[in-house]
Amino acid sequence: MTVTGTYALEDLISGAWLHARPRLVIAGALTALLFFSFVGSLSPLGRTEPGTPVWALWAVPVSILYLLLLVPFAIPHRCRRELAQRRDFQRAFTLSANETGLSILNEVLAIKRPWSDYSKWREGRKVFLLYLSGSSFQIIPKRFFASSTDVQAFRELLQRSVSPRVV
């Protein structure tokens, strides 16, 4: 199976969101926990009970601001900067996948990796992520594939070839 394409900003953003999703869920759950513990420490008049730690007064608004403001702007900003800085992302490349591994080829680069180099993979609506380590991954946009049948064939190849390991 061979596909060709050039990364677009939406590919990097989709990959970054997919990679960050588990941590964002945990951060959201912790923020909710902080929020409810903070609300529980309020008196009926909206004042904090004596003995409420000072950090509790700031943790909730800071956490909510982080999740609602920083994350939605920081991830796309970082991806825009990454795409502008990395010339390899701006070049068209050909990706070939078979039973032995994955090959990536463009005008200045040729990489061939066996499937054993990959520790896990993850699939989102728009991209596949192939992990080399816990924080290092390759993005394979689904839009590179000619049809949904090709996407399904690639998914099945990943299921057979990349054995999940703890990352």
N, C-alpha and C positions, 0 to 999 in steps of 0.2 A: 504494500500500500504506500503510495507516494502522494504528498500534497505540497503545494507551493503557496507562499504568501509573504506578506510584509506585516509586521505588527502595527496595530493602530492603538490609539490612546485607550479606546474602550476595552481592548484585550488586556492591557496592563491593569486597568482599573478593576475589571472583572476578576482577574487573577488575584489582585491584592485583597479584594473583598472576600473572595473565597478562602484565601489563606488566613485572613484575620477573623473570619466568622466565629470559630470556637471561642476565641479570646473575647470577642465582643459580647457573646452570650454570657460568659462568665462575668464580665464587667457589668453588664446589665443586671444580672441577678444580684451581684454584690451591691450595686446602687439601689436596687429595690429593697434589699435587706437593710441597708443603711437608712433609707427613707422611712421604712416602717418602724425601725427602732427609734428614729428621731421623732416621728409622729407620736409614738408611744411614750416618749419622755415629755411631751407637752402637757401642760395642765389644761383644764377645760377652757381657760381664758386665752390659750395660745402662748403662754409663757413656759419657759423650760423649767423643769423641776430642779430643785437644788441638787447639786452633785452631778449634773449632766456634764460630761467631759467637753471641753472646749472644742476638741477636734470634731465632735459630733455636729456642732453647729456649722462647721465649714465643710465637712466631708460630703454632705448631701448636695449642696448647691454646686460645689466644685465637680463632683462626679457627674451630675446631670449636665452641667455645661460641657464637660469633656465629651460625653457621649453624644450630645445633641449638636454641638458646634464644632469642636475640634476634629473629631473623627470624620464626619462627612466632608469636611474641607481639606483635612490633612492628607487623606489617602489619594484623592484625585490630584492634589498639588504635587505630592511626592512622585506620582506616576508621570505627570506632565514633565517634571524636571528630569526624571530618569530617561524618558523617551528623547528629550532634547539633548541630553548628555551622551547617551550611548549610541554610537554610530552603528554598532552591530544590530540594534533594534530597527534601524532605519533602512537596512538592506533586505531585499527579498531573499528568502531562503527556501530550500527544498528539504522536506523532512520525509525520510523513508523509514517505515517500520515493518519488521518481519519477525519471525520466531526467534531470531538470535539477538535482536536489539534494535536500537534507534540510531539513525544517521542523520546528521544535520549538515547541510552543505550550502555555502554561498560563495561569493567571489573571493573572499579572503579567509575562509574558515572551513574546515572539514572535521567533524567530530563523529566518532562512532562509539557508542556506549552499549555494552551488553545490558540486558534487563537486570542483571544482578547488581548493577550500580545504583539502581533506584530502590529506595526504601519503602515507598508507598505512592499511591496516587489518589487524587480526589477529582470528582467531577462536579461542575457547576452547570448552570443553564447555558453559558456561552463558551466556557473553556474547560480544558483538562489541565490539572497541575500534576507534574511528575516530580516527586521529591528526591533530591540527591542527599539531603540531610533535613533536619527539622526546620531549617529556615531558608534553605536553598532549593529552588524549584524551577522547572521549565514550564512555560505556559504554551499550551497547544490550543489555539482558538478553533472552535467548532466550525467557524465560517470558512476555514480553509478546505474543509471536506466538501466534495461535490454533492453528496446526498446524505440523507439521514441513514441510509443503509451503510455508507462508509463510516459514519460516526459510530453506528452499532458494531461494525466489524472492528474498529479500533478499540472500543470499550471491551469487547470480548477478548481481544489480544492482550489488553492490559490485565484483565482478570486472570488470564492463563499465565501471563509472563511475570508480573510484578507481585511477588509474594510479600504481603504486608509484614513489616517489622516495626518494632517500637522505635519511634524517632525522637 
